[in-house]
Amino acid sequence: MEVIFLLIAISLILAVTFLYLFFKAMKGGQFEDDYTPSIRILFDNHKKSTKDQPTKPKSYE
């Protein structure tokens, strides 16, 4: 029975800690930008390197 009380206490402390961190992130503006992530996929800013291109097989002459 003592273990159940210990587990309940630990889970409450953990839940309050996560709730505090969530409100801290909300106050800090973590979730303010709704527009940029939705359009980020439309722009290709990565330069293609030669490693990404398939190599041609060597000809055996």
MOCORMO-V940590 format. One record per residue. N is the residue number from 1. RES is the residue in three letters. PSI is psi as a letter, one per 20 degrees, with the letter a starting at -180 (999 if undefined). Layout:
BEGIN
<<N & RES & PSI> <N & RES & PSI>>
END
This chain:
BEGIN
<<1 & MET & h> <2 & GLU & h> <3 & VAL & h> <4 & ILE & g> <5 & PHE & h> <6 & LEU & g> <7 & LEU & h> <8 & ILE & g> <9 & ALA & g> <10 & ILE & g> <11 & SER & h> <12 & LEU & g> <13 & ILE & g> <14 & LEU & g> <15 & ALA & g> <16 & VAL & h> <17 & THR & g> <18 & PHE & h> <19 & LEU & g> <20 & TYR & g> <21 & LEU & h> <22 & PHE & g> <23 & PHE & h> <24 & LYS & g> <25 & ALA & h> <26 & MET & g> <27 & LYS & h> <28 & GLY & i> <29 & GLY & k> <30 & GLN & h> <31 & PHE & k> <32 & GLU & h> <33 & ASP & o> <34 & ASP & h> <35 & TYR & g> <36 & THR & g> <37 & PRO & h> <38 & SER & h> <39 & ILE & i> <40 & ARG & h> <41 & ILE & i> <42 & LEU & i> <43 & PHE & p> <44 & ASP & n> <45 & ASN & j> <46 & HIS & p> <47 & LYS & p> <48 & LYS & p> <49 & SER & r> <50 & THR & i> <51 & LYS & h> <52 & ASP & h> <53 & GLN & q> <54 & PRO & q> <55 & THR & q> <56 & LYS & q> <57 & PRO & q> <58 & LYS & p> <59 & SER & p> <60 & TYR & n> <61 & GLU & 999>>
END
